Amino acid sequence: MEEDKEEVPADRCVDRVLEGKEATDVRLAAMAVVAGSCGGLEKLSVRGSHPARGVTDQGLSAVARGSPNLSSLALWDVPLITDAGLVEIAAGCPLLERLDISRCPLITDKGLAAFAQGCPDLVSLTIEACSSVGDEGLRAIGRSCMKLQAVNIKNCPLVGDQGISSLVCSATASLAKIRLQGLNITDASLAVIGYYGKAITDLSLTRLATVGERGFWVMANAAGLQNLRCMSVTSCPGVTDLALASIAKFCPSLKKLYLRKCGHVSDAGLKAFTESAKVFENLQLEECNRVTLVGILAFLNCSQKFRALSLVKCMGIKDICSVPQLPFCRSLRFLTIKDCPGFTNASLAVVGMICPQLEQVDLSGLGEVTDNGLLPLIQSSESGLIKVDLSGCKNITDVAVSSLVKRHGKSLKKVSLEGCSKITDASLFTMSESCTELAELDLSNCMVSDYGVAMLASARHLKLRVLSLSGCSKVTQKSVPFLGNLGQSLEGLNLQFCNMIGNHNIASLEKKLWWCDILA
């Protein structure tokens, strides 16, 4: 919203946000009156409420009377709003397209039904942790709002199969995005989504404890998800190898899959997935501990368009003794292997051999990786690395970083070395000589000193936008003149926990770099 205000100054009065203690009926009414000169509010967000004089139905009534063009309304943590407030909005704001209500316990199905009748142009609905909203409210939305494109229902204990099924059936031609979390729904809801979700492109399912393997299998086999491109599943016990194979087979447009805490998915499921996924591009696995490198290596052959792989906190990802045949994946551009403690030098060296076209690499949290593992990856990369994150790789030294910079200095734009305690000024010297495109550099808690900072500042071809020296104990007040010469390209500078610089020097630096955000 803030960006919109800056781009169109004349419209500042029509987009408003009220937060915390500022959120009162008086402020809301005054806001509506002022906005009336501009045609009324168009977007309104109320986040939280004054503890004693919070926003009530009266405040919403004032908005409804003065803002007939309101198109977006968000009510978060507003416990005094009731159905009467929604009735007022429905009567006064017929053009409303987006409704987002979160933790509003007094709003019930009755309020949603009235809203649905008054605002038939609704395209986006979000309901989170509203304990009195159930199936009837969603059924009313489905009957009246035929243009609905996006639905996000989270942690509403009264919402069940009837509400979700009715909503999906009614909006089958328009509904493109569905996000369901923490609901008491069963296999039946997923079956309806699979059959009627002909327009769905984005599907997110989280913590659906009562949906089993059959639900996911039927959803896929119903063959209605022909346009599904992105799917995210978190903590759903029904996602198994069989379900995964069916999803790949009957969702031919699927390009991106994110699985988190899916403990029943194994290498067998990934292998079956590769046999059907022909246009697949992006796989993200987090805390899927039955998956091993054997399954991942097999998956690399899934599609000629496969571009991105992310493995986070997967305890099964560890070095393997031997592989019958290594794949070769020239299409992979983005690789994340993060916080997988069993992944060490041997596996990393293999990555470089089989994925020579990498552009972005995130190896953060791999504490066992050393220069011996990283160097082969650096040397085998053909296209030029652009972004490299080695945060927490505590055994990486200047040898590997200098090699990285010398080989890829003309392409590197972002480098993160946070917590790499063996990195010294030697790496900065190489950067000052070899990097021409580097814009973001994180050296937090590294062993760099004033000399290294001076080297960076002296490199006139280097146009850093963001530099972090947080926790660099060897950076002192002597660095202040050099930091001041980094140039007008610098937008952000982090000097937190640089205790040797001092508040007076920070103040002088803020004065000289007045355009730059400085954290200290």
WOCOR-V902330 format. One record per residue. RES is the residue in three letters. SS is DSSP state (2 for helix, 1 for strand, 0 for the rest). PHI is phi in radians with two decimals (999 if undefined). D_CENTER is the distance of its C-alpha to the mean C-alpha in whole Angstrom. Layout:
RES_SS_PHI_D_CENTER + RES_SS_PHI_D_CENTER
This chain:
MET_0_999_18 + GLU_2_-1.08_20 + GLU_2_-1.11_19 + ASP_2_-1.05_21 + LYS_2_-1.13_24 + GLU_2_-1.21_24 + GLU_2_-1.29_25 + VAL_0_-2.21_27 + PRO_2_-0.97_29 + ALA_2_-1.12_32 + ASP_2_-1.76_29 + ARG_2_-1.06_28 + CYS_2_-1.39_30 + VAL_2_-1.74_28 + ASP_1_-2.03_25 + ARG_1_-2.38_25 + VAL_1_-2.26_23 + LEU_1_-2.03_25 + GLU_1_-2.27_23 + GLY_2_0.94_25 + LYS_2_-1.16_29 + GLU_2_-1.28_29 + ALA_0_-1.43_28 + THR_0_-2.32_32 + ASP_2_-1.08_34 + VAL_2_-1.10_36 + ARG_2_-1.11_33 + LEU_2_-1.15_32 + ALA_2_-1.13_35 + ALA_2_-1.09_36 + MET_2_-1.08_32 + ALA_2_-1.14_33 + VAL_2_-1.14_37 + VAL_2_-1.06_36 + ALA_2_-1.20_33 + GLY_2_-1.02_36 + SER_0_-1.21_38 + CYS_0_-1.82_35 + GLY_0_1.72_35 + GLY_0_1.70_33 + LEU_0_-1.14_29 + GLU_0_-1.95_27 + LYS_1_-2.35_23 + LEU_1_-2.38_24 + SER_1_-2.18_21 + VAL_1_-2.02_23 + ARG_1_-2.03_21 + GLY_0_1.48_23 + SER_0_-2.79_27 + HIS_0_-1.05_30 + PRO_0_-1.07_32 + ALA_0_-1.90_35 + ARG_0_-2.19_35 + GLY_0_-1.21_32 + VAL_0_-1.13_31 + THR_0_-2.18_33 + ASP_2_-1.06_34 + GLN_2_-1.06_36 + GLY_2_-1.10_33 + LEU_2_-1.14_32 + SER_2_-1.08_35 + ALA_2_-1.11_36 + VAL_2_-1.12_32 + ALA_2_-1.08_34 + ARG_2_-1.22_37 + GLY_2_-1.87_36 + SER_0_-2.34_33 + PRO_0_-1.17_34 + ASN_0_-1.72_31 + LEU_0_-1.00_28 + SER_0_-1.96_25 + SER_1_-2.48_22 + LEU_1_-2.34_23 + ALA_1_-2.15_20 + LEU_1_-2.17_22 + TRP_1_-1.99_20 + ASP_0_0.94_23 + VAL_0_-2.08_26 + PRO_0_-1.24_28 + LEU_0_-1.63_31 + ILE_0_-1.27_30 + THR_0_-2.11_32 + ASP_2_-1.02_33 + ALA_2_-1.03_35 + GLY_2_-1.13_33 + LEU_2_-1.16_31 + VAL_2_-1.07_34 + GLU_2_-1.09_35 + ILE_2_-1.08_32 + ALA_2_-1.07_32 + ALA_2_-1.32_36 + GLY_2_-1.78_35 + CYS_0_-2.25_32 + PRO_0_-1.21_32 + LEU_0_-1.62_30 + LEU_0_-1.05_27 + GLU_0_-2.00_24 + ARG_1_-2.31_21 + LEU_1_-2.21_21 + ASP_1_-2.31_19 + ILE_1_-2.10_21 + SER_1_-2.40_20 + ARG_0_0.93_22 + CYS_0_-2.04_25 + PRO_0_-1.20_28 + LEU_0_-1.63_31 + ILE_0_-1.46_29 + THR_0_-2.14_31 + ASP_2_-1.04_31 + LYS_2_-1.06_34 + GLY_2_-1.14_32 + LEU_2_-1.12_29 + ALA_2_-1.10_32 + ALA_2_-1.13_34 + PHE_2_-1.07_31 + ALA_2_-1.05_30 + GLN_2_-1.19_34 + GLY_2_-1.47_34 + CYS_0_-2.22_30 + PRO_0_-1.23_30 + ASP_0_-1.55_28 + LEU_0_-0.98_25 + VAL_0_-2.01_22 + SER_1_-2.41_19 + LEU_1_-2.25_20 + THR_1_-2.18_18 + ILE_1_-2.28_20 + GLU_1_-2.28_18 + ALA_0_0.89_21 + CYS_0_-1.80_24 + SER_0_-1.22_27 + SER_0_-1.86_29 + VAL_0_-1.62_27 + GLY_1_-2.37_29 + ASP_2_-1.11_29 + GLU_2_-1.09_32 + GLY_2_-1.11_29 + LEU_2_-1.19_27 + ARG_2_-1.10_30 + ALA_2_-1.13_31 + ILE_2_-1.05_28 + GLY_2_-1.07_29 + ARG_2_-1.20_32 + SER_2_-1.76_32 + CYS_0_-1.83_29 + MET_0_-1.41_29 + LYS_0_-1.75_26 + LEU_0_-1.02_23 + GLN_0_-1.98_20 + ALA_1_-2.42_17 + VAL_1_-2.28_18 + ASN_1_-2.33_16 + ILE_1_-2.06_18 + LYS_1_-2.27_17 + ASN_0_0.90_20 + CYS_0_-1.93_23 + PRO_0_-1.13_26 + LEU_1_-1.57_28 + VAL_0_-1.45_26 + GLY_0_-2.32_27 + ASP_2_-1.05_28 + GLN_2_-1.09_30 + GLY_2_-1.16_28 + ILE_2_-1.14_25 + SER_2_-1.09_28 + SER_2_-1.09_29 + LEU_2_-1.09_26 + VAL_2_-1.19_25 + CYS_2_-1.09_29 + SER_2_-1.24_30 + ALA_0_-1.86_27 + THR_0_-1.04_27 + ALA_0_-1.46_27 + SER_0_-2.06_25 + LEU_0_-1.19_22 + ALA_0_-1.87_19 + LYS_1_-2.25_16 + ILE_1_-2.24_16 + ARG_1_-2.27_14 + LEU_1_-2.17_17 + GLN_1_-2.52_16 + GLY_0_1.05_19 + LEU_0_-1.91_22 + ASN_0_-1.58_26 + ILE_0_-1.86_26 + THR_0_-2.14_27 + ASP_2_-0.98_28 + ALA_2_-1.04_29 + SER_2_-1.11_26 + LEU_2_-1.19_24 + ALA_2_-1.10_28 + VAL_2_-1.14_28 + ILE_2_-1.04_24 + GLY_2_-1.15_25 + TYR_2_-1.54_29 + TYR_2_-1.73_28 + GLY_0_-1.43_24 + LYS_0_-1.22_26 + ALA_0_-1.78_23 + ILE_0_-1.20_20 + THR_0_-1.97_17 + ASP_1_-2.36_14 + LEU_1_-2.27_15 + SER_1_-2.21_13 + LEU_1_-2.21_15 + THR_1_-2.35_15 + ARG_0_0.89_18 + LEU_0_-1.78_21 + ALA_0_-1.19_23 + THR_0_-1.72_26 + VAL_0_-1.69_25 + GLY_0_-1.76_27 + GLU_2_-0.99_27 + ARG_2_-1.06_29 + GLY_2_-1.06_27 + PHE_2_-1.18_24 + TRP_2_-1.14_27 + VAL_2_-1.16_29 + MET_2_-0.96_26 + ALA_2_-1.24_26 + ASN_2_-1.21_29 + ALA_0_-1.13_30 + ALA_0_1.13_29 + GLY_0_-1.62_27 + LEU_0_-1.54_24 + GLN_0_-1.25_25 + ASN_0_-1.81_22 + LEU_0_-1.11_19 + ARG_0_-1.96_17 + CYS_1_-2.34_13 + MET_1_-2.34_14 + SER_1_-2.23_12 + VAL_1_-2.31_14 + THR_1_-2.27_14 + SER_0_0.91_17 + CYS_0_-2.03_20 + PRO_0_-1.11_23 + GLY_0_-1.33_24 + VAL_0_-1.43_22 + THR_0_-2.15_25 + ASP_2_-1.06_26 + LEU_2_-1.11_28 + ALA_2_-1.10_25 + LEU_2_-1.11_23 + ALA_2_-1.10_26 + SER_2_-1.17_27 + ILE_2_-1.05_23 + ALA_2_-1.12_24 + LYS_2_-1.27_27 + PHE_2_-1.89_27 + CYS_0_-2.10_23 + PRO_0_-1.18_25 + SER_0_-1.69_22 + LEU_0_-1.09_19 + LYS_0_-2.03_17 + LYS_1_-2.36_14 + LEU_1_-2.32_14 + TYR_1_-2.12_11 + LEU_1_-2.04_14 + ARG_1_-2.26_13 + LYS_0_0.95_17 + CYS_0_-1.85_19 + GLY_0_-1.27_22 + HIS_0_-1.70_24 + VAL_0_-1.51_23 + SER_0_-2.28_25 + ASP_2_-1.00_26 + ALA_2_-1.07_28 + GLY_2_-1.15_25 + LEU_2_-1.13_24 + LYS_2_-1.12_27 + ALA_2_-1.13_28 + PHE_2_-1.07_24 + THR_2_-1.12_25 + GLU_0_-1.26_29 + SER_0_-2.08_27 + ALA_0_-1.37_24 + LYS_0_-1.69_25 + VAL_0_-2.09_23 + PHE_0_-1.16_20 + GLU_0_-2.19_17 + ASN_1_-2.52_14 + LEU_1_-2.10_14 + GLN_1_-2.20_12 + LEU_1_-2.10_14 + GLU_1_-2.36_14 + GLU_0_0.95_17 + CYS_0_-1.82_19 + ASN_0_-1.42_22 + ARG_0_-1.56_24 + VAL_0_-1.44_23 + THR_0_-2.10_25 + LEU_2_-1.14_25 + VAL_2_-1.05_28 + GLY_2_-1.17_25 + ILE_2_-1.15_23 + LEU_2_-1.09_26 + ALA_2_-1.15_27 + PHE_2_-1.19_24 + LEU_0_-1.07_24 + ASN_0_-1.64_26 + CYS_0_-1.17_25 + SER_0_-2.76_24 + GLN_0_-1.25_25 + LYS_0_-1.77_22 + PHE_0_-1.14_20 + ARG_0_-2.05_18 + ALA_1_-2.42_15 + LEU_1_-2.33_15 + SER_1_-2.31_13 + LEU_1_-2.17_15 + VAL_1_-2.22_14 + LYS_0_0.94_17 + CYS_0_-1.70_19 + MET_0_-1.21_22 + GLY_0_-1.41_24 + ILE_0_-1.43_23 + LYS_0_-2.60_26 + ASP_0_-1.00_29 + ILE_0_-2.07_31 + CYS_0_-1.19_35 + SER_0_-2.71_35 + VAL_0_-2.26_34 + PRO_0_-0.93_36 + GLN_0_-2.64_35 + LEU_0_-1.39_32 + PRO_0_-1.34_30 + PHE_0_-2.35_29 + CYS_0_-2.16_26 + ARG_0_-1.35_26 + SER_0_-1.44_23 + LEU_0_-1.19_21 + ARG_0_-1.98_19 + PHE_1_-2.17_16 + LEU_1_-2.26_16 + THR_1_-2.17_14 + ILE_1_-2.24_17 + LYS_1_-2.19_16 + ASP_0_0.95_18 + CYS_0_-1.94_20 + PRO_0_-1.10_23 + GLY_0_-1.46_26 + PHE_0_-1.56_25 + THR_0_-2.23_27 + ASN_2_-0.96_29 + ALA_2_-1.03_31 + SER_2_-1.23_28 + LEU_2_-1.13_26 + ALA_2_-1.09_29 + VAL_2_-1.17_29 + VAL_2_-0.97_26 + GLY_2_-1.07_27 + MET_2_-1.18_30 + ILE_2_-1.70_28 + CYS_0_-2.27_25 + PRO_0_-1.41_27 + GLN_0_-1.90_25 + LEU_0_-1.10_22 + GLU_0_-2.05_20 + GLN_1_-2.24_17 + VAL_1_-2.28_17 + ASP_1_-2.12_16 + LEU_0_-2.02_18 + SER_0_-1.09_17 + GLY_0_1.47_19 + LEU_0_-1.56_22 + GLY_0_-1.17_25 + GLU_0_-1.56_27 + VAL_0_-1.30_27 + THR_0_-2.13_29 + ASP_2_-0.97_31 + ASN_2_-1.06_32 + GLY_2_-1.50_29 + LEU_2_-1.34_27 + LEU_2_-1.01_30 + PRO_2_-1.05_31 + LEU_2_-1.12_27 + ILE_2_-1.10_28 + GLN_2_-1.24_31 + SER_2_-1.54_30 + SER_0_-1.27_27 + GLU_0_-1.64_29 + SER_0_-1.48_27 + GLY_0_1.79_26 + LEU_0_-1.25_23 + ILE_0_-1.90_20 + LYS_1_-2.26_18 + VAL_1_-2.33_19 + ASP_1_-2.07_17 + LEU_0_-2.02_20 + SER_0_-0.97_19 + GLY_0_1.41_21 + CYS_0_-1.45_23 + LYS_0_-1.21_26 + ASN_0_-1.75_29 + ILE_0_-1.35_28 + THR_0_-2.09_31 + ASP_2_-1.04_32 + VAL_2_-1.03_33 + ALA_2_-1.22_30 + VAL_2_-1.15_28 + SER_2_-1.11_31 + SER_2_-1.12_32 + LEU_2_-1.02_28 + VAL_2_-1.22_29 + LYS_2_-1.13_32 + ARG_2_-1.44_31 + HIS_2_-2.14_28 + GLY_0_-1.04_28 + LYS_0_-1.41_29 + SER_0_-1.99_25 + LEU_0_-1.07_23 + LYS_0_-2.02_21 + LYS_1_-2.52_19 + VAL_1_-2.32_20 + SER_1_-2.08_19 + LEU_0_-2.16_22 + GLU_0_-1.00_21 + GLY_0_1.38_23 + CYS_0_-1.48_25 + SER_0_-1.26_29 + LYS_0_-1.70_31 + ILE_0_-1.49_30 + THR_0_-2.18_33 + ASP_2_-1.07_34 + ALA_2_-1.01_35 + SER_2_-1.16_31 + LEU_2_-1.18_31 + PHE_2_-1.08_35 + THR_2_-1.14_33 + MET_2_-1.07_30 + SER_2_-1.12_33 + GLU_2_-1.58_35 + SER_2_-1.92_32 + CYS_0_-1.52_29 + THR_0_-2.01_29 + GLU_0_-2.02_26 + LEU_0_-1.07_24 + ALA_0_-2.01_22 + GLU_1_-2.27_20 + LEU_1_-2.40_22 + ASP_1_-1.97_21 + LEU_0_-2.02_24 + SER_0_-0.96_23 + ASN_0_1.06_26 + CYS_0_-1.65_28 + MET_0_-1.69_32 + VAL_0_-1.42_32 + SER_0_-2.28_34 + ASP_2_-1.02_36 + TYR_2_-1.09_37 + GLY_2_-1.12_34 + VAL_2_-1.09_33 + ALA_2_-1.08_36 + MET_2_-1.10_35 + LEU_2_-1.08_32 + ALA_2_-1.16_34 + SER_2_-1.39_37 + ALA_0_-1.44_35 + ARG_0_-1.16_35 + HIS_0_-1.37_33 + LEU_0_-1.57_30 + LYS_0_-2.09_28 + LEU_0_-1.15_25 + ARG_0_-1.73_23 + VAL_1_-2.34_21 + LEU_1_-2.35_23 + SER_1_-2.05_22 + LEU_0_-2.08_26 + SER_0_-0.98_25 + GLY_0_1.30_27 + CYS_0_-1.46_29 + SER_0_-1.20_33 + LYS_0_-1.56_35 + VAL_0_-1.51_33 + THR_0_-2.10_36 + GLN_2_-1.09_38 + LYS_2_-1.15_39 + SER_2_-1.39_36 + VAL_2_-0.99_36 + PRO_2_-1.05_38 + PHE_2_-1.22_36 + LEU_2_-1.08_32 + GLY_0_-1.18_34 + ASN_0_-1.77_35 + LEU_0_-1.24_31 + GLY_0_1.73_32 + GLN_0_-1.33_30 + SER_0_-1.27_27 + LEU_0_-1.24_26 + GLU_0_-1.91_23 + GLY_1_-2.48_22 + LEU_1_-2.37_24 + ASN_1_-1.85_23 + LEU_0_-2.08_27 + GLN_0_-1.08_26 + PHE_0_1.09_28 + CYS_0_-1.62_30 + ASN_0_-1.21_33 + MET_0_-1.50_36 + ILE_0_-1.52_35 + GLY_0_1.61_36 + ASN_2_-1.13_36 + HIS_2_-1.09_38 + ASN_2_-1.21_37 + ILE_2_-1.09_33 + ALA_2_-1.08_35 + SER_2_-1.17_37 + LEU_2_-1.20_34 + GLU_2_-1.10_32 + LYS_2_-1.23_35 + LYS_2_-1.29_35 + LEU_0_-1.75_31 + TRP_0_-1.08_31 + TRP_0_-1.49_28 + CYS_0_-1.77_26 + ASP_1_-1.39_24 + ILE_1_-1.98_25 + LEU_1_-1.73_24 + ALA_0_-2.60_27
